[in-house]
Amino acid sequence: MSEVMVTEATARFSDRQLDRLFEAILVNDVAEEQVTLPETVPSPLEDDVVEDCFGISHELWVRQVDRRALAALAGQLVLSADIDAEGRVAFKHIRAKFKHMRFACVLYTARHQSPILFKSVTTLMGHVQDAFRNGHSLKTRLYALVLRLMIVTPVWRLMERELSRMRLETGAAFERYLREQIRMLSDSLSADSMTAHPFHALRKIISRQVSFFDDYRTIFPDSRSDVMARYLSDLNGRMGRMHDDLILKHATGEQDYRIHRFPLDVALREKLNNLVRQYPL
């Protein structure tokens, strides 16, 4: 367990690196039919890899998320329960940077957890986005009002403090964590069918993996990590669409999210099994 405490983010990474990371984040759920795994998964991982990956995620959030812009969007949603196309894109991008930072907390820190306040704001942003996308005016105004209150300057400073005090894993411990996640994936694939809840848990494993490889290939660019990220993005996109469909079926009463069991798509199962077989367990 590393004794290095994360301090206030400094400009260790260039604007171009941050932009390149965000470009990768925006396509980390794009499905590609013909993408394949690299011959080997990057390993071993040194302590400085963990520090750099957390650091670039932290800097992306600190340097490219504007609290005042988010507050303005939340305020507009409170008043009108909607925002224009440009505002929707801006909100989506801010939320994407929050989500990536939350993944970084889960991936690289010793407790593998996101700080409670930061996690709460990130989750709330998802509720806001779902509400205005689906035209639920009352929910939009309510969630946006709570969000506006939760990002006032003093609370924002508390979030910054939470992130700056997180303790990072060692490279060896981080590798063990990644392997444990893949073992969980492997165990789940042994079942013939599952409900939506464990399926969503599997999708989170893939989402965290693609988040790591987006960080890694931004800092240490090579063809192997690019191919790995594309393979994981393909899985992330496929599983994301399946989960959206499960949520829709639950909302329409077609099937219960927590009770209905379904078999995994054959092609998806094979792609997941390929990942398990390739990973150095």
N, C-alpha and C positions, 0 to 999 in steps of 0.2 A: 504494500500500500504506500503510495507516494506521500511524502511529507511536504511537497510543494503546494503552497496555497496560491490560488489564482488571484492576482492583484488586478487593479484597474487596467482595462484594455489599453494597450499602447499600439501605435501604428507600426506593427511588425510586418504587416502584409500590405501590399500595394492595392490601390484602387482597382487595378486590372485584375488582380487575384480575387478580390471580393466580387467584382462583377462576373468573373468566370464561374465562381462558386454559385452565384445566384442563377446564372444561366443554366447550370446543371440542375439546380433545385427545381426550376420551372419545367424540366422535362423528365423528372425522376419517376414518373408514372406513365410514360409513353410506351405502349406495347410495340414490339418489333418481331415479326414472325421468324426471321432467319437468324436472329442473334444466337451466338453460342458462348459457352464458357471458355475462359482462358485455360491453358494447359495446367497452370498452377495458380493457387491463391497467394497473394502477397504475404510473406511471413519470413522471419520473425519480425515483430514490431518492437522497436525500442521505446524507451520512456519519452524521448523527445517527439516521437510520432504522435503519442497521445496528447502531449502538451500543445503541439502545433495544431492538431485537428480541433481540439477544444478552443484554442486561441483564435483560429480563423472564424469559427462559428460565432464566438463571442464578439469579435470585431465586426462581423457582418451585422449583428444585432445592434451593437453600440453605435456604429458609424453610419448605418444605413436605415435605421428605424427612427423616424421623427415623431416624438411624442405629441407635438402640437398638431401635426397633420392627422394623426390617429384621433386625437381629441376632437378636431374639427369634423371629421367624418362621423364620429359617434354623435356629436351634437346635431348634425344634419339629420341623422337617422331618428333621433329623438323627436325632432320637429316634424319631419315629413314621412318617416317610415320607409324611405327609399333614397337612393343616391343614383346619379347618372352613370353612364357606362365607364367614364374615366374614373369616377369615384369607386366603382366596384372593382376595377382593376387595381387601384391603389390599395384598397382594403385587402384584396386577395394577396397582394405582394407583401404587405406588412405582416399579415397572418402567416404567410409562408416562412418568413424570417423568424417569427416567434416559434413556429413548429420546429424549424431546423435547430434552433437553440435548445428547445426542450429535448429533442433527440440527443443533442450533444451532452446534455446533463445526464441523461439515462445511460449513454454509451460510455463516457469517459471518466465519470466521477466515481469515487470509491463506494458510494452508497447506491449508485445506479438509479438515482431518483432525481426528478426535477423538483426544485424548491416549491413549496406549497403555493406561495403567492404567484410566482411566475406561471406555474402550471394552471392555476385558477384563471388567470387573465387569458392565457392561450386557449383554454377550453371555452371560456365565455365568448371569445372572438368567433369560435366555430358556431356557437349557438346564434350569435348575431347574424353571421353570414347565411346560415341555413334559413333563418327567419325572413330576411329580406329577399332572398332568392325565391322563396316559396310564397311570397306575398302575404305573410302573416303580420299585418300591421301592428296589432296590439303587442305580440311577442317581440317584434322588432324594436318598438319604442321602449319596452320594459328592459330587454337585454342591453340595448344601447345605452340606456340611462345608467344601468349598473356598471357597464364598461366605462362610461365617462367618469363615474365616481372613482373607479378603481385605478384610473391612470392619471389622477391629479399628481402634481409634482412630488409631494411627500411620499406617496405610495410608490411612484416610479423610482424614487431614490432607494426605497427599501428593496425593490426588485433588483436594482443594480448592485446593492450591497449583498443580497443573497447570492448572486452569480459570482461576485468577486471573491467570496469566501469559500467556494467549493474546493474540496480536495480531490486531486486527480489520482487515477489508478496508475500503476506501473504498466509498462508495455506487456510484461509477461502476464499480469493479472487481467489486462484487457483482452489478450488473446484467449485466455481461459474463459472469459465471459462470452466472447464470440462463439467459441466451440460449444459452450453450454446452451446457447440459444439455438444452434444448429441441431444439437441433440434433442432439444424440445421439439423442434420441427420434425425431426426424424421419428420420434415417438408418436407424434400426432398422425403422421402419414401411415402408421401401421393400422389405423382404424379404417373400416370400409366406408363409414359415413360420419358426419358430425353435424352439430347445430351451428347457427350463425355466430354465437358468442365465441367458441374456440377458434372458428375460422378467422374471426376478427383478430384474435390473439396471434394467430400465425401471420396474418398480414402485417401486424406491428413488427414482428421479427424481421420480415423482409424490408419494411420501411426503414427500420433502424440500420440494417445492413447497407442499403443503398445510400443512406445519409452518410455513413462512414466512408464509403468509397467515393462519394462526391467530394468530401473533405480531402481524402487521401490523394485523389488524382489531381485536385487543384494545386496542392502543395508539392506533390511528387509525381509530375505527369509522366506517364508511360502508357504504351498500348495495352499492357496486361490489365491495369486498373481501369482503363477506359472500357475495355470489353466486359470486365466484371460488372461495372456500373450499369452498362447497357442491358446486360442479362438480368440484373436485379430490377432495373426499371421496367423491363418487360413483365416480370412477375408482379411487381407492385401495381402496374396498370391493370393487368388481368384480374388480380384479386380485388383491387379497388372497385372495378366495375361490377364484379360479382357481389361484393358487399353492398354496394348501392342498390342493386336489384333485390337483395334480401331485405333491406330496410324498406324499400317501396312495397314489397309484398306484405310485410308486416303492417305497414301503414294502411293498406287497402283491405286488410283482414284476410288476405289470401292464405297466409301461413304465419304461425307464431315464431318470432325471432329466436326465442330461447328453447322451444320444444321441437319444432320441425327438424328432422334429420335429412340430409341430402348427401349423395356421393360427390366427391370432387371430380371435376372435369378430367377426363383421362389425360389430355395433353398437358393440363396444368400440373396434375400429379407427377407426370413423368419429368417435367421441367424442375419441379421441387426436388424430386428424387435425384436428379442429376446434380443439383447443387449440393445435396447431402453427401453424395458419393465423392464429389470433387474436394470437399472441405477437409483439411487435415485434422481429423478428430483424434 
